[in-house]
Every structure is written in structure tokens, then in C-alpha cells.
């Protein structure tokens, strides 16, 4: 049996993105306990805290830009 790992979703201000990692990179949005990072990413996609962000392969989550606002 594989032990679960602890991951966190954190806002990295230097890179303007949310990162899923085993250590924080800024303000923590959520902590996820899962068996691997793929399962943690699936769980992250369902979190309400992630509504303001969209996922970009290889980069992580980027802040959504609302239309009409610059």
C-alpha cells in the first residue's frame, strides 16, 4: 500500500501562477493529500478555490482575465 503524499496549491507571485508542489511557493490556497501528483492535480481541478484560474499544461494554473477588463 502506497502512503499518501501532502501537496499544496500555492500562489507564486514571482511567476504569477498557482503551483501544485510538495512545498509552498507563496500564499497557500489548499492542501491536498493524495497518492501521487496526478491524483492531486485531478482533485485540484475540482476545488472552488481554483475557479479564478485555468490550467496550462507544463506551466500550472494562470489567473483568468475577465473580458472587458485590462
N, C-alpha and C positions, 0 to 999 in steps of 0.2 A: 504494500500500500504506500502510495506516494503522499508525503506530508504536503499540506497546503502552504503556499508562499504568501507573504504580505506584499501588496503593491500599493502605490499611491498615485493618484491623479493630482498633479500639481501644475500651477501656472508659472511658467518660466518667463519672467519679464524681459530678460535679455533677448530671447528668441521669439517673443510674442506668440507663444503657443502653449498648449497643455500637453504634458508628457506623462506617460504611464511608465513607471520605473519602480525599482525596489528602494529608492531613496528620494526624498523631496527635492525639487528644483525651485521652489518658491512656495506661495500660498497653496495649501493642500485643499482640494475640492472634495476628495473622497478617499477612503481606504478600502481596498478590495482584498479579500482572502480567497485565493483560487489555487488550483494545482499547477498552472503554468501561465505564461503571459498571454497566450492565445485566448484562454478561457477568461482571463481578467479583462482583455480588450472587448470580448463579447459582452461581458457584464457592464463594462463602462459605457458601451453604446446605448444601453437601456436606462442609464441614470438620468434623472431630471436635471441634475447639476450640469450635464453636458449639452443641454438644449441650445445654449448660445454658441456652440462650437460645431464645426463639421470636421470629419476625419479625412486626412490626406495621407495616402499610402507612403510610407517611408519618412514621414515628417511628424505625424501626430495630429493633434486637433488644433485647428485655427479658429479664431474668433469670426463669427458670421458678421458680415457687413449688411446692415439693413438698407434696402433700396431707398433712394432719395436722401440719404444722409451721407455727408462727406466729412 
